[in-house]
């Protein structure tokens, strides 16, 4: 079984406001007041900068979109997350912007590398966005990121 996620996560209302003029943006509520916007090919064409790769090693985050996320973060923290797993083996990346600057990350855990005691990159980013957990769960499951196995499934 595989799992892939490439998305922007932020306060639901702030994300809807920021993407109002982007027809390819499809924010989906994930709980605790947050929304997830899948980073699709159509969205990347709209907000990308011709494919200039991020210096941080993200697969879908271009240098130009980093600037867009910094701009959006003036209205509240914004996370960009990526995860790719197959058969339980994979990697995660995450970064969070607030007040126009990166405030967390970039964080990266490679294939076969254990998560640090502070948690996975995505859980740490969600924690920075204010996600609260119950006993025995992490931030990833607290907002239901395990509901869909592929980025495109969040659009439905």
Secondary structure, DSSP 8 states (H G I E B T S, - for coil): -EEEEEEEEEEHHHHHHHTTT-TT--EEEEETTEEEEE--HHHHHHH--SS-B-TT--SS-BHHHHHHHHHHGGGS-EEEEEEEEETTEEEEEEEEEETTEEEEEEEEE-TT---BTTB-HHHHHHHHTT----TT--HHHHTTTTS-SSGGGGT-
